[in-house]
C-alpha cells in the first residue's frame, strides 16, 4: 500500500533498456528536486510494471508528462 495519495503507473517492455530508463527517471527527478515517496516494480511477461508514489498531484503529473506516460495519475 502506498503511503501517499498520487501514483503513476508505468509499463516498460522487455525491448527497452531497463537501466537506461531508470537512469533517465532519476536524472529528471533530481533535476526537478522531486523525491518519490514510494516505488514498486513487478516483472510481468511483457516486461516490467512500475508504480511510483508522489506527495502531490502536481509532482505526479509533471513526472507523467515529462515521460509521455499515457495513463492518468490515480489516487492510491
Buried (B, 14 or more C-beta within 10 A) or exposed (E): EBEBBBBBBBBBEEEEEEEEBBEEBEEBBEEEEBEBBBEEEEEEEEEBBBBBBBBEEEBBBBBBEBEEBEEEBEEB
